[in-house]
Amino acid sequence: MTREGIVGMVLVLILSVAVTVPAWAQERVSEHLAIEVDVSAEWQGTGVMLGLGELTLIYAKGLYAITDQMPPGPGSWQYWWGPSGQQVSSNSSFLAPGLSRHCLIARIGETGEPFAIGEFRYFVAETAGELFLAVNDQESTTNHGALYAFLWGPWPAGAVLDGDHRWITDRLGLQESRPNPFDGRTAISYAVPIDGFVEVSILDTQGRVQRVLLSERTTAGTYATEWDGRDEVGNQLASGAYYCRVAVDGTSSANKLILLR
């Protein structure tokens, strides 16, 4: 089955147990990975490989019960659990003592330390390896029902996301200008992590501004411009070292340029 088919099937199953997916997730779920968590298994490999420092978002929905006696009646000890589970337990018989009972949990690698996911969580990978998911239970083999994990990412270390959970860029910064050294024009590529007022300028080694290439409000994203080795009034500058500086809302980054005549 195609990835799109799996995602569509998961959405139908989720709606069948009367849970909802937020609008931003429902509109864009086909862009990402949906995983049905095996609630009867101790740990389930997802096939998602995380790198050290990478950022991942998981949004989880669904219901599961701890026995196959259904439906539970009023006053019954039998309950349906969502991905958030219930209160923390120190009982060592649970898969991850110290985390909420019956909640969705994760670990990275075969021997990674378990951590809680619940219904919604961003997390940074503290080690590299495969992502595993499970429910924090004492005995999983009698569980039935389904939890579903929607995964966004992984994004690079230090990633910045917009309001719709899309990766914008890892940080404000400049790529190496090309060519460098240069004798005519050099291309300048830079990344802006947030909407704001951006200024791209050329400075000499004394910190004096020789040319402002851009000064305007812009949106987050990646951009490119160029410098022809001239100052603000069009005069050719002398050979030597200069700096290209990108600044946005009080944060700046600079690269060294070598102009040859």
Rosetta blueprint (number, residue, H / E / L):
1 M L
2 T L
3 R H
4 E H
5 G H
6 I H
7 V H
8 G H
9 M H
10 V H
11 L H
12 V H
13 L H
14 I H
15 L H
16 S H
17 V L
18 A L
19 V L
20 T L
21 V L
22 P L
23 A H
24 W H
25 A H
26 Q H
27 E H
28 R H
29 V H
30 S H
31 E H
32 H L
33 L E
34 A E
35 I E
36 E E
37 V E
38 D L
39 V L
40 S L
41 A L
42 E L
43 W L
44 Q E
45 G E
46 T E
47 G E
48 V E
49 M E
50 L E
51 G L
52 L L
53 G L
54 E L
55 L E
56 T E
57 L E
58 I E
59 Y E
60 A E
61 K E
62 G E
63 L E
64 Y E
65 A E
66 I L
67 T L
68 D L
69 Q L
70 M L
71 P L
72 P L
73 G L
74 P L
75 G L
76 S L
77 W L
78 Q L
79 Y L
80 W E
81 W E
82 G L
83 P L
84 S L
85 G L
86 Q L
87 Q L
88 V E
89 S L
90 S L
91 N L
92 S L
93 S L
94 F L
95 L L
96 A L
97 P L
98 G L
99 L L
100 S E
101 R L
102 H L
103 C L
104 L E
105 I E
106 A E
107 R E
108 I E
109 G L
110 E L
111 T L
112 G L
113 E L
114 P L
115 F E
116 A E
117 I L
118 G L
119 E L
120 F E
121 R E
122 Y E
123 F E
124 V E
125 A L
126 E L
127 T L
128 A L
129 G E
130 E E
131 L E
132 F E
133 L E
134 A E
135 V E
136 N L
137 D L
138 Q L
139 E L
140 S L
141 T L
142 T L
143 N L
144 H E
145 G E
146 A E
147 L E
148 Y E
149 A E
150 F E
151 L E
152 W E
153 G E
154 P E
155 W E
156 P L
157 A L
158 G L
159 A L
160 V E
161 L E
162 D L
163 G L
164 D L
165 H L
166 R L
167 W E
168 I E
169 T E
170 D L
171 R L
172 L L
173 G E
174 L E
175 Q L
176 E L
177 S L
178 R E
179 P L
180 N L
181 P L
182 F E
183 D L
184 G L
185 R L
186 T E
187 A E
188 I E
189 S E
190 Y E
191 A E
192 V E
193 P L
194 I L
195 D L
196 G E
197 F E
198 V E
199 E E
200 V E
201 S E
202 I E
203 L E
204 D L
205 T L
206 Q L
207 G L
208 R L
209 V E
210 Q E
211 R E
212 V E
213 L E
214 L E
215 S E
216 E E
217 R E
218 T E
219 T L
220 A L
221 G E
222 T E
223 Y E
224 A E
225 T E
226 E E
227 W E
228 D L
229 G L
230 R E
231 D L
232 E L
233 V L
234 G L
235 N L
236 Q E
237 L L
238 A L
239 S L
240 G E
241 A E
242 Y E
243 Y E
244 C E
245 R E
246 V E
247 A E
248 V E
249 D L
250 G L
251 T E
252 S E
253 S E
254 A E
255 N E
256 K E
257 L E
258 I E
259 L E
260 L L
261 R L
